[in-house]
Amino acid sequence: MEHCLYPHIYTPASARDLPVVFHIHGDFFSYGSVNLDEAKYLIDCDVVYVSVNYRLGVLGFLSSRDHVVPGNMGLKDQSMALRWVRDNIRDCGGDPGRVTLTGVDAGGASVHLQMLSPMSRGLFRHGMEVADVVKCMKTLPAEKVAYAQAFYQLEIENFNCAI
């Protein structure tokens, strides 16, 4: 089981009802993690900075094309983290009504997808994406989809292991 949903929160010492910057890291939905260096540029700007990791690669985006492994778990992780922010960020000095999503590369594509997702409706006010979203969201070639499906079947049949 993946345990990746730990919020990284940076806030000024006297924070109270500050706007929230929720940053989604990029790196092609395959690798990467929270880059804590990004927070240092915003922490002096009277904002609460939040970033989370989310499932990547096959753990985040493999789909069995049925209800068993529906896919896009990485995007669902992001939406769950946004719900956590809505419910808890006031305790960290943030205003849950003033959340802005930011992201670069795949993080920017994530911002774009969260803006379109009914699961994330009402969880943030603004989104700023820095990405060639079309490039980040291109569909996989058929051979890669077939490879992912074969990987899934191997896991299920040979290891008796549901992902």
C-alpha positions as CSV (number, residue, x, y, z in Angstrom):
1,M,0.0,0.0,0.0
2,E,1.3,3.5,-0.9
3,H,1.4,6.0,1.9
4,C,2.2,9.2,0.0
5,L,-0.5,11.7,1.1
6,Y,1.4,13.7,3.7
7,P,0.9,17.5,3.4
8,H,4.0,19.7,3.5
9,I,2.8,23.0,4.9
10,Y,4.8,26.2,5.3
11,T,3.2,29.1,7.0
12,P,4.4,32.4,8.5
13,A,4.5,32.4,12.3
14,S,1.7,34.8,12.7
15,A,-0.5,33.3,9.9
16,R,-4.2,33.9,10.1
17,D,-6.7,33.6,7.2
18,L,-4.0,33.8,4.6
19,P,-4.4,32.8,1.0
20,V,-3.2,29.3,0.3
21,V,-0.9,28.2,-2.6
22,F,-1.4,24.5,-3.2
23,H,1.5,23.3,-5.5
24,I,1.4,20.1,-7.5
25,H,4.8,18.8,-8.6
26,G,5.4,17.7,-12.1
27,D,7.9,15.2,-13.7
28,F,5.7,13.4,-16.2
29,F,3.4,11.6,-13.8
30,S,6.2,9.0,-13.5
31,Y,8.7,10.2,-10.8
32,G,9.4,13.1,-8.6
33,S,8.2,14.5,-5.3
34,V,7.6,17.6,-3.3
35,N,10.5,20.1,-3.8
36,L,10.7,22.0,-0.6
37,D,12.9,24.7,-2.1
38,E,9.8,26.1,-3.9
39,A,8.3,27.1,-0.5
40,K,11.1,29.5,0.4
41,Y,10.2,31.8,-2.5
42,L,6.6,32.2,-1.2
43,I,6.9,32.0,2.6
44,D,7.8,35.7,2.9
45,C,4.7,36.7,0.8
46,D,2.1,36.1,3.6
47,V,0.7,32.9,2.1
48,V,0.4,29.4,3.3
49,Y,2.2,27.0,1.0
50,V,1.0,23.4,0.7
51,S,2.4,20.6,-1.4
52,V,1.8,16.9,-1.4
53,N,3.1,13.8,-3.1
54,Y,0.7,11.6,-5.0
55,R,0.9,8.2,-6.5
56,L,2.9,8.0,-9.7
57,G,3.6,5.6,-12.6
58,V,1.6,2.4,-12.5
59,L,0.6,2.9,-8.9
60,G,-1.0,6.2,-9.9
61,F,-2.2,5.8,-13.4
62,L,-2.5,2.1,-14.4
63,S,-6.0,1.1,-15.4
64,S,-7.5,-2.4,-15.8
65,R,-10.3,-0.8,-17.8
66,D,-12.8,-2.0,-15.3
67,H,-13.9,-1.2,-11.7
68,V,-11.0,-3.2,-10.2
69,V,-8.3,-0.7,-11.0
70,P,-10.2,2.3,-12.5
71,G,-7.0,4.4,-13.0
72,N,-6.1,8.0,-12.3
73,M,-5.4,7.3,-8.6
74,G,-2.7,10.0,-8.7
75,L,-5.3,12.6,-9.6
76,K,-7.7,11.3,-7.0
77,D,-4.9,11.6,-4.4
78,Q,-4.6,15.3,-5.4
79,S,-8.3,15.8,-5.0
80,M,-8.3,14.1,-1.6
81,A,-5.5,16.4,-0.5
82,L,-7.5,19.4,-1.6
83,R,-10.4,18.1,0.5
84,W,-8.0,17.8,3.5
85,V,-6.9,21.4,2.9
86,R,-10.5,22.6,2.8
87,D,-11.2,20.8,6.1
88,N,-8.0,21.6,8.0
89,I,-6.0,24.5,6.6
90,R,-7.6,27.1,8.9
91,D,-5.7,25.4,11.8
92,C,-2.5,26.3,9.9
93,G,-3.4,29.9,9.3
94,G,-4.9,29.5,5.9
95,D,-8.2,30.5,4.4
96,P,-9.9,27.5,2.8
97,G,-11.9,29.8,0.6
98,R,-8.7,31.3,-1.0
99,V,-6.8,28.3,-2.3
100,T,-4.9,28.7,-5.6
101,L,-3.5,25.6,-7.4
102,T,-0.1,25.9,-9.1
103,G,1.9,23.4,-11.1
104,V,4.6,23.0,-13.6
105,D,4.8,20.4,-16.4
106,A,2.7,17.4,-15.3
107,G,1.8,19.4,-12.2
108,G,0.4,22.1,-14.6
109,A,-1.6,19.4,-16.4
110,S,-2.9,18.2,-13.0
111,V,-4.1,21.8,-12.3
112,H,-5.9,21.8,-15.6
113,L,-7.5,18.4,-14.9
114,Q,-8.5,19.4,-11.3
115,M,-10.2,22.5,-12.8
116,L,-12.3,20.2,-15.0
117,S,-12.9,17.5,-12.4
118,P,-16.3,17.4,-10.6
119,M,-14.5,15.7,-7.7
120,S,-12.5,18.9,-7.0
121,R,-15.3,21.4,-7.6
122,G,-15.5,24.0,-4.9
123,L,-12.1,23.0,-3.3
124,F,-10.1,25.9,-4.7
125,R,-10.7,29.3,-6.2
126,H,-7.9,29.8,-8.8
127,G,-5.5,27.7,-10.8
128,M,-2.2,28.6,-12.5
129,E,-0.7,26.0,-14.8
130,V,2.7,26.3,-16.3
131,A,2.9,23.5,-18.8
132,D,2.4,22.5,-22.4
133,V,-0.8,20.8,-21.2
134,V,-1.5,19.1,-24.6
135,K,2.0,17.6,-24.5
136,C,1.6,16.4,-20.9
137,M,-1.8,14.9,-21.5
138,K,-1.1,13.0,-24.8
139,T,-2.5,9.5,-24.9
140,L,-0.2,6.6,-24.7
141,P,0.7,4.7,-27.8
142,A,-1.2,1.4,-28.2
143,E,1.9,-0.7,-27.4
144,K,2.4,1.1,-24.1
145,V,-1.3,0.5,-23.1
146,A,-0.9,-3.2,-24.1
147,Y,2.3,-3.4,-22.0
148,A,0.5,-1.9,-19.0
149,Q,-2.4,-4.3,-19.4
150,A,0.1,-7.2,-19.5
151,F,1.8,-5.9,-16.4
152,Y,-1.6,-5.8,-14.6
153,Q,-2.5,-9.3,-15.7
154,L,1.0,-10.6,-14.5
155,E,0.4,-9.0,-11.1
156,I,-3.0,-10.5,-10.7
157,E,-2.4,-14.0,-12.1
158,N,1.2,-14.8,-11.1
159,F,1.5,-13.1,-7.8
160,N,-2.0,-13.3,-6.6
161,C,-1.7,-9.6,-5.8
162,A,-4.3,-6.9,-6.5
163,I,-2.7,-3.5,-7.0
